[in-house]
Structures are given as C-alpha cells and as structure tokens.
Amino acid sequence: MAQPVAADTPGQTEAGIEYVQPKDWTASTSENSLAFASPENDLRMVVVDVGPAQDAAEAAAKAWAAIPGRSAPTPRNVTPLPATNGWEERASVSYETLPSEHATRSALALRFGGEWTVLIVDGSSATAAKRSAALQVVQQGLRPAGFAEESFAGKTANALTPERIKAMTDFVEESREALRVPGVGFALIDDGKVAWEGGFGVRALGSPEPVDADTKFMIASNTKGMTTLLLSVLADEGKLDWDQKVVDLYPDFRLGNAAVTQSVLVRHLVCACTGLPRKDFNFILADPGAPAIDTFTQLADTMPTSEFGDLFQYSNQLASAAGYVAGHLLHPELELGIAYDRAMQEKIFDPLGMDTATFDYDEGMAGNWAAPHGIDIDGEVVRMSNDFNYAPYPYRPAGAAFASTKDMIRYVQLELSKGVTPEGERVVSEENLLARREKGVQVGPGSWYGMGLFQRDAWGVPVVTHGGTLLGYHSNWYVLPEEDIGLVILTNSDPGAQMLGPVLRRLLEVLYDGKPEAATEVAAAAGRIEAQATARRERLTYPGDPAVLAGLAKHYVDPSVGQITISERGGQKWLDAGFVEGPIATRANADGSVSIVSVGPGSIGIEALVGSRDGKRTLTISDGQQSQFVYVED
C-alpha cells in the first residue's frame, strides 16, 4: 500500500520528467502515469507521459485515456499559457462539471521537443481549495529533464538608473494598454527614497482625468499587512503578545467549539494557518448593513477543516477579527468598527503620513479617485458601480481601505526601513515588524505566509509582498529587503490582475539582466482574457431562456445568509443577491439541470442551480468549499 511522504519529495517519471510529490499525498504508478492522491482520497493529480501529439487538446485526451477506469470528460476551453519552466509550449484545458458534482477538473498540457506531458487534476473542489499549496507544488514542480531555473541568487543588482527606471515605466504603460486597463498608479523606491511615482491612463473610461500619485484606489487585502502592523505597534506597547490567547484579550471571541477557541493565539488570527476555510460568500451574499460584530458571529459558526499550521487557508473573517480586537484594546468604549478606524488613523495612517488613506467610502470616492472597471459579457472593458465593494466593509481590517500611490509609498518605505519613517521617526520596533515576515505555512514552492504578509523566493531573490483583489481593483506591493528596493502598483480594472506578477518579473529582469519573459507573460494573458470571455459567452444563453426566466419566483430566502430578488429592469430579468446584481443569463447543464448566471460586468458573479424542494422553487449556490446556500421561494 502506498504511503504518504512526510515532506515535498522530488522524483522523475519514466520519461525523465522531473516532478515533486507533495507532503502528505500518496503516489501510485500505472504504465506511463503517476497518480498523487490527497489525504482525503477525493482528489487526484495524475502526471502522464503522453509522448507525441498533434496539439495540447489531443495530448490531454490521450492523458485521460491512460488513466485506468476514467473516460475523457467534455472539454470546455483550451487556453495557451506562457512557455515557462523549460517547456516550449503550455496550455490549460478546462472541462465541464455538473453543479451536483462539486468537482474540479482540468488538464495542464506541457510540450518539450516532440513529447507532451499532461497533468490531470480531478476530484473534490473543496479539497482542491483546501490543498491549493499542494496543487501549486505539483504544477510548478513539473520540469523537463535537466532544466535549471534562472536564478539571480548571489548576483549584484544593477543600479536603478534613469534608463532602467524608464524601462520599468515603459513596461507598465505597454502592459496597461495590452490588457486594456484604464488606469494604473505606480512607484519605485530605491534606498528608502522615491525613485519614481506617478500614474498612467485615466481614472475612469470616458473621462480625461489622469491617474497620478495622489489618485485613490481601493487596496483590498493590502489592508491586512497594515492591520498586522497595528498589532505590532500594540505588541511594542505591551497591550498584546503574539502568543497570547485571543479570548484573554477579547472574551467574546469564539470558533466552532470551546477547545478550538482556547487554542487560538493572536498570531493565529493573521497566519492563514488555522485551517479555517475561506467563507467570502458569507459576506458577499449577505444583506447590506451588517455591523462589525458580524465578523465574530460568523467565526462562532466555523470549524477548521485542517490542523493548525498544516495548510494555507485564507480566512478574511479571522484577519478582520485581528483588527477589531486591536481596535477594542485601544478604544473599548467604542463600537468595534469605529474603534478600529480610529486605531488605524492614530497608530498607522497618521504616523506614516498616509494622508489620504481611509475606510470612509464617501471620502475614498470623492475627488481624485479611480473608479472600478471590469469585462462585460461581450468581452469589453466597461466602468462599473462600486456598490459590490461595500461587501467587505463590515470586515474592513481584512481588506477595505482606500489609498493612493503616495500613501502606499509611505507604507513600503516603512517596511524597507524596518519601522522608521523617512523623517527618522520610529513607528514600530524592528523586532515586531519583522515578526510578521517569519515563514509560516507554505503557499506554494518557494512561497510562505507569515502574519498578513507573503514571503517569496523569486528566482533566488527574497521578496516580501501582499496583494489585493476587489471587483475592479487589483494591486500589489513588493519589497526586496536585500536590495532596499520597493515597488507599488495599483490598477482599476479586473484585467489589471494580470500585470501584478509580470511587473515583479520585469523588475528583476531590469535589476539582474534577466531573460525577457515578463512581456511575453502579459501578451499571453491578454490573449487568454479574450479567449476566456468568448468561451464564457458561448456557454450562456443571454438574454436567458424565456421559459426558465418565466419560471423563477420573485423572491427567495436562505435564513443563513440572505435573500435573492428577481425583478425586471429595462426589459430584462435582473438578479439581486446580497452585493451581487446584474442581468440574468441561463445555462443548460449536461445532466439536464439548468443554472441561472449573473452577468453584470466584473470577475465576481454567482451561478445558481434552479430546483425545487417540498413544492417550492429553489436556487442553490455553492461556494466551492464547505458551504451550499439553498434559497427557497418566499
């Protein structure tokens, strides 16, 4: 019987392809395939040495045929990917899954010379979400025999001369245009000083107002690093300790049972390592107006799905609790949200000189601010309402701040200086600032999560970073501690997400004369976005099937989360579910069932399976992990 390995373990297939077997997964072989099974035994990753094939689609079909007892599923889309990690050609293949399966199914086809290798992922979507780090280990660990990744370890970085800075700004502008991003805020910091700051493009499509260094964006989960910075300041002041029980600081804190509750220390709130599953749908689908205390209400109903310190699982509710506990320690007389806002202003924004950073949406969306944009059902980039982005406000310590590029520069300068402002004022001790960077749970190969921060080994260069994602806003900051260099990038469109990784790669290319790969990544992403939009449109009936739309009730309720309203707007059926709204498309599923799909612009929407229960019409939404929300007509 196959035994799990105690650590990520490298090996080679019979064809000489290098792979890594992930920690705790078992391996078994069958002819030209190698299968890894998850500890739950409901998810498999299968590496198949296919050999010659006409293209990626044929290679994937041959791979499925090589798996005993498994027939090839129906392909949905074949998407070319950048040729990286020694491969000459890469493509991903997605497949149709039934809503009732709660499954993930994909293929990654890789070609070197005339030979193809295919990685099949097949099984539980909940387990795939929980074990995302293992999937990354296997996907990124597949290499042709003898391939050595480019490394800049031990190399001396080039100076950021005006010519090299221009190479960076040219890349940002060219990428912005290729990806159809309306506006970008950007900055480079070198030796603690601002080497470049400014913007590209416009604040909103249809407006001539340019983005500059003072333009405010929503920075989403970049807020987390600032929340943990607040915890560091309070640790300096003796108001908390990283290894102190949370219930000793905030007695009303609860998780699913008493034993788990007593095990949670302050550091666990921000380590993404407690095993709590991601439950974003619980606030995305919630009725507007929830108070800050709802963070703790939701946590009280949540149990870990893995052991403490075992897996990377990203919980916005836990990070939110961290900020609210900190605010409560400073201002116990105030409502939790107000206390947190005041604590951040007093301890972080004001001392750092982050003059326009705010949690006030009216203030954030006034004056010089960048509006969100997304891709509509026809693949066009359009301006969106910011209404959806009110969803994280009750959980704002995890990701609902507004900030400008200048504000983010001040924050990155503090990270680079290990706690001191450019004016020489110490805001936080080096010890407690750096405690946030200690490598914690693995996120992927060469990547770990600390406390509200990611630590990466990027081509041999240590990088500290975090990113942020909301509807129409994608951003990142990067710090290279050994080189005393920092970078800030803020974007106001969903395709902007595809600039974030390449801009780091381009910085390393400029600093170390690296191979020119970043521009290729952006070009591939632009093509991928267009192809995915086309494929999505082809799968949907829009406007929706009249018979399906006519059969919908006007109002549905799930007491655990909220309500769905179906109405008419401008001659179209329209869905409102918490913070998600938009016109309705329909999709016929392979098993004869039908789903309705919200098709407002942007990367976040919902799919609901149409059904019935006890004679009443229902709509069922799955978050792909633990939760399934069943709305019954009211």
N, C-alpha and C positions, 0 to 999 in steps of 0.2 A: 504494500500500500504506500502511495506517495506521501511524503512528509513535508510539511511546510518548512520554509527556510527561516532562520532567525534574523537574517539581515538581507538587504538587497544583494543579490548574488549574480555576477556576470557569467556568461557562458556563450557557446556557439552552436548554431544549428548544424545539421549535416552538410549544408551547403556553405558553411563558414560565416554565416551572418551572425554578427555579434548581438547579443540580447542581454537584458537584465531581468532576472526573476525577482518580483517584489517580495518584500518581507511579509511573512505570514501566509503567502499563497503557495499552493501545491502545484507541481508540474507533472505532466504525463506526456508521453510521445506516442505517435501513431503514423507510421510511414514517414511522409515528408512534413509532418506538422508537430508543433509543440504547443500544448494547451496549459494555460495557467488558470486555476480555479480559485475563486475568492474563499475566504474562511466561511462565509455563509453558504457557499456552494450553489449560489444562484446567479453567478456572473462568471463568464469565461472570457479570457483573451487568448486567441489562438494565432500563433505565428506559423504561416505556411510558406515553404519554399516552393513557389509555383513553377519557376522556370520561364521559358519563353511564352509570350502572349502578345496579341496584336495591340492591346492598349490596356489602360487601367481597368476599364469595365470588364473586359474578358479575364484579366488576371484575378479580379475579385470573384467572378463567377467560378473560376477554376478552384479558388481557395475554398469557397463554400462546398464545392463538390468533394473536396478532400477531407472534409470533416465527417466522421462516421455518423450516420443516422441523421444528418442535417441537410435539408434541401436549401437551395439558394432562395432567399426572400426576394420580394419585388423591389428593384432599385427605385429610388426617388430622384436622386440627383448625383452626378459625378462632377466634382469641383477640383480643378487644378490647384496645386499648392506650390509654394516656392521650393526649388530644389536645394535642400539643406542637408546637413549631417552626412555629406558624402554621396547622397543619392542624386542621380541625374534627372529623375522625374518622380514627382509625388502627386498623388490625388486622393481625395477623400470620397467615399461613396456612402450616401445615406440611404436608408431603407424605410419603407412604410411599416409602421407598427399600429396595432389596434389600440384604441383607448383603454380597453379592458385588460390589456397585457401589462401595462405599467412597465414597459420594457424600453431598453436602449439597444440599438442595432446599427453597426457601422462597419466600414472597412477602410483601411488605410493602405493604398497600393503604392509600392516603392520599387523603382527600377534602377539597376546599376548594370550598364552594358546591355546585354540582351536578356537578362534574367530579372524576374519580378519576385518580390517578397510581399506578402499581404498579412496585415494584422486585422483579425476579426474581433470585434467586441460585441458580445451578445449576452443579454440577461437583464436582471433587475435594474431599473432606472434608479431606484432608491439606493441600492448598493453602489452603483456607479457614482452617484453623487457623494455618498459617504466615503468612498475609497478613490476619490479623484486623484490623490497623490500617487497611488499605485498605477493608475492608468497613465499618468504623465511619465512615471519611471519607465514603463514598458514602451510607450510611444517614442519617447526621446532616446531610449536606450538602443533602438534598432539602428545598426550601422553596417555598411558593407565591410567585409573583412579588411583589416589593416587600416581603416580610416582613423585619422587623428584630427580631432577638432582644433581649429585655430585657437591659440592661447596667447594672451598678452601678459601672462604672469611673469613678473621679474623684469619687464621692459620699462624703459623710461618714457614717460608721456611727453609728447610734443607740447610746446607752449601754445596757449590759445591766442595766437597772433590775430591781427585783423583779418588776414586771409582765411585763416581756419574758422574764425567766427562767421565770416561770410559764407563759408561752405556749409555751416550749420543752418544759418538763416535761409540760404537758398534752398536747402533741403526741406525745411519746414514749409516754405511757400509753395514749392513744387508739389509736395505731398498734399498740402491743403487743396490745391487745385485738382490734383488727380482724384482725390477722394470726395470732392465737392463739399468740403467743409466751409461754411460761411465765414467763421471767424476763429482765430487762434491767438491766445496770449502765450508769450514765450520769454524765457530768461535764461541766461547763463551766469553762473557765479564762479569766480576763479580766485583762489587765495583769499576767500572771505569778502571779496569785492564784486560788485556787479560789473560783469564784462559786457553784457548786452541785455536790454529789456525793451519790450515793446509788443506790438501786435501785428497781425496780418488779417486782411479781409475786413468784413463788416460785422456789426453787432447783430444784424437781422437782415435776412433776404428782403430786398425791396427798399432798403434804407441805405443812404450813403454814409451813415455814421460809422467811422472806422473803429476797429478794436485797437486799444492802446494798453499801456501797462496799468492804467487805472480802471480798466473795464472789469466789472464784477461778473463772475461766473458762479454757478453752484459747484462746489468742490466735492460733494458727496462723501465717500468714505475716506478721503484725505482728512476729514474731521477726526477720525479715530486716533491718528498719531498725535493730534493736539489734545484730545481727551486724555490720552496716556501721559502726555506732558504735564497736564494738570495734576494727575496722580503723582507724578514725580515731584512736583513742587510741594504737594501736601506731605509726601514722604520726607522731604527736606525739613518741613515744618513740624514733623513729629505727629501729624494728625492721622497718619495711617502707616502701615508696614505692608510690603508686598506679600508677606507670608501670614498676614493676619486674616482670621475668618471674617467673611463678609457680614455674617449675622452679628458679629461683635460691633460692627460699625453701623449697621442698618438692620435692626432686629426683625423687620417685616420681610426681609429677603427670603424667598422660597424657591426651590425647584420641586421636581415631581414627588419626592419623598424626603423625610427628615434626615435619613442617612446621607443622601447626596447633598442636601442643603448644608449640612455641617462640614462637608468635605471641601466646600468652595472657598478658596482664598482670594484675596484681592487680585493677584496675578492671573487667576483663572478667568476673571471677567474679560480679560483682553488678550488671551493667549490663543484663541481659536482651537483649543486643545482639550476641552472638557467633554467632547462627544455629543454636545447638543446639536441637533440638526438645524439646518437653515430653515427658517419659517417666515420668509418675506411675504408670502401670500397672506399671512395672518394680518398684516397691516395694509397690504396693497388692496385687499378685498374688503377691508373694514369700512364701516360707515365713517365719514369725516367727523372730526370733532373730538377724537379720543384724547384724554388727558395724559400727561406724562406718566402717571401711576400705572397706566395700561402696560408699560414695559414689565412691571413686576407681576401683574395679573397673568400675562402670557407666560412668563417664566415659571410661575407656580404650576402650570399645567404641562410642563415639558420635562421629559426624562432624556438622559443621554442614550445614544444608540451605540456608543463605543466607550472604551475605558478612558479615564483621564490620561492625557499625554500620549495616546495611542495614534489618533488620526487627526488630520486637519479638517475641522468642520467649522464653518464661518457663521457665527451667530450674531446678528445685528442687535438682538434683544439683550444679550449679555454685555456687549460693548456699550449699549445705551445705559444699562444698569450701572456700569462703572462710572459714567459721567454723572448720573443722578446721585449716586452715593457720595461722590466728591462734592457736588454742589450742596448736598444736605449737610455734610460735615462743616462746611463754611457758613451756611445760612439755614440752620434748621428751622427757623421761623417762617420760611417762605415755601410756597408751592414748589414742587420738585423742579419743574421746568424753569421757573423764574430763578430759582436758586442756582441752577446750572448755568444759565445765561449770564448771571451776574458774576459767578465764579470765573467763567472763561474770560469775561471782559476784564476783571480785576487782575487775574493771575497770568493770563496768556496774551490776549489781544493788546491790551494797553502796554504791558511791559515790553512786548516785542515790537511795538509800533505798527501793528496790523490795523491801520486806521479805518479801513472800510469793511473789515471782516465783521459779519453779523449773522445772527439767527433770525432776525426780523425780516420776514418776506417782503413786506411793504418797502422797507428800506433797501433790501437787496435788489428789488426790481424797479427801483427809482433811479433816474438819472443815467449814468454811464454803466449800463449792464447789457450782457449778451443774452439774447433770447434763445430758447432751445429749438432745434430742428431735428427732423427725422425723415425716414423714407416712407412714402405713401405706398398704397397697394400697386401703383403703376411704376414703382421704382424711382420716382422723382423725390428730390430733397425739398422739403417744404417746412415753413415755420410752424411751430406747434404752440398750443397753450402750455403754460407752466403748471396747470392745475394738478396733473398727476404727481408732480414733485412735492406737493404738500403731504404726500403719504408718509415720508419718514419724519415729519416734524415732531410728532409725539415721541419719537425715538432719536432725536437730533444729535445726541452725543456720538451716535454711530455714523451720522452722515447727512447733515442738512445745513451746513454753513454756506454762506456766500463769501467769496474773497476775490481780490484782484491778483494779477500777476505780482504787483508790488508787495501785496500782503504775503503772498507765498514766498517771495524772495526773502523777506524778513524771517520767516519760519525756517527756510532751508539754511540761511546763514547761521541760525542758532544751532541747527543740527550739526553743521560743519564745525562750528567753534566749540561744540560740546558744552553749550549752556550760556554763552556770553553774547550779548548784542554787539553790533558793530561799534557802538559807542563805548563799549567796555563794561557795561552793566551785567552782572551775573544774574540770570533769571532762575537757573536751576543748577544743582550740583552736577558735575561730570558723572559721578557715580550713579545717580538716579536717572540721568538722561540715558546713559549707556546701558543701564539695566534693561531698558526696552528693546535693545538690539541683541540680547543674548539669544542664540539659536535655540528655538523650541521645536515644535512639531514640524515634520517635513511636509513641504507643499509639493515638491517635485524634485527631480535630480538637480542638485546644486542650489536648492531654494528652501528656505525655512521661514517660519513665522515666529516673531518674538512676542512683544506686547504692543499691539497696534502698529507694528512695522514688519515689513518683509526684509529678509537678508538674502542676497543672491551672490552666487559666484558666476559672473557674466564673462565668459571667455577668459577666465582666470583673474578677473578684476572684482574685488569685493564691492558690492553695491548695496546701499540701504535705500529703501523705497516704499512707497504706497501709492495706490491709485484710487480713483473714484468714478463711480458709474451711477448716473440717474438718467431719466428719459431726456435725451438730447444734450447731455453733458458727460464728457469723458475727459479725465485728467490724470496726470501723474507728476510726481517729483522724484528725482534721483540724486543721491549723494554718493560720491566716490571718496570715501574718507582718506584713503592713502594718497590721493592726488589733490585733495582740498578743492574739489570741483563739484558744482551742483547744477541742476537743470530743472526748470519748471515748464510744464506745458498744459494749457487749459484749452478745451475745444467746446464748441456749442452745437455739435451735431453728432448723431449716432455713428456715422462713418468715421468720426474722429477717433474712435476707439482703435482703429487700425493704424493710427500714427504713433501710438504710445510706445510700443516695443521697438519699431524701427528707429525712432528718434534716439533711443539709447544706443542701439547698434551703430547708428551714424556717428554719435559722439565718440564711441570707441574707435571707429574707423579713422576719424579725424585725429584723435589723440595718439593712436598707435600705428597709423598707416595700415589699417586692416583691409582685408579684401572687401570690395564694394558690393555688399549684399543688401543694404538697407533699402535702396531704391527699388531693387527687384521685389522685395517683400511688399512694398507699397503698391507697385504696379499689379502684383498678383492679387492683393487684397481688393483693389478697385474692380478687377475683373470678377473676383469671387462675389462681391456685393451685388454686382449687376446680375450675375447668373442666379444667385440665390433669390433675388427679388422676382426674376422671371419665373423660376421654378415654383415659388410660393404662389404667384398669381395663377399659374396653370392648374394648381391643385384645388383652387377655390372656385365656387360659383358666386359671382358678385355682379350685380345685386343677388342676394341669396335666393335659393329655390322658393318660389312663391308658396308652394304647398307647405313647406317646412315653416316658413315665417308665419303663415296664417295659423299654424297650429300652436304657436307659442302663447303662453299666458302673459298677462301684462306685468305680473309681479310675483317674484319668488323669494323665499326666505330660508336661510340657514342660520338658526339661532346662535351657532358657534362663531359666526364671523360677520354676517350682514345680509344684504339683500341685493337682488338683481331686478332692475326695471327695464321692460321692453316698451319702447314708445315709437312714435312716428316723428321724424324730423326731416323737413324738406322733401317729403315723399319717400323717405327711406325708413326701414326699420332700424332702430338705434338701441344700443345696449348701454346701460349704466350699471357697473358693479364696483362698489367702493370708489377707488380712484381711477378705474379704467372705464373709458367711454369710447364709443365710436359706432360707425355703421356696421351692419352685420353681413358677413358672408356665410355660406354654408359649405360643408364638405361631406361627401358620401364616403364612408369608411368601407374597407374591404369586407367586413363581416356583416354588412347591411345596415349598420347603425349610421346615425347622422350626427355631426357636430356643428355647432354654430361658432363662428370665429369673429372676434372684434378686429376690425381692420382700419382703425384710426392710425395716423402716421406714428412712427416710432418703433423701437425694438422691443417694447414690452406690451403684450396684449394677453388675451385669455382665449382658451378653447373650452367649450362646454358641451358635454355629451347630452343629447336630447333623450329623455326617457320618461318613465312613469313609475309611480310607487303607490300602491293601495288606491288606485283610481285617480291619482293626482299627477299632474305633469311635473317633471323634474328637470333640472340642469345640474350636471355633475362636473366639477372642476378638480383636477389633480395637480398638486404642486411638484410631482415627480419624485418626492421623497416620502415623508411619513403621512402627509395629510391628503384627505379627499373631502371636498366640500360638496354636500348634496343639498341643493336648493329646491324646495318644494313650493308649488304654486300656493299663493296665499289668497 
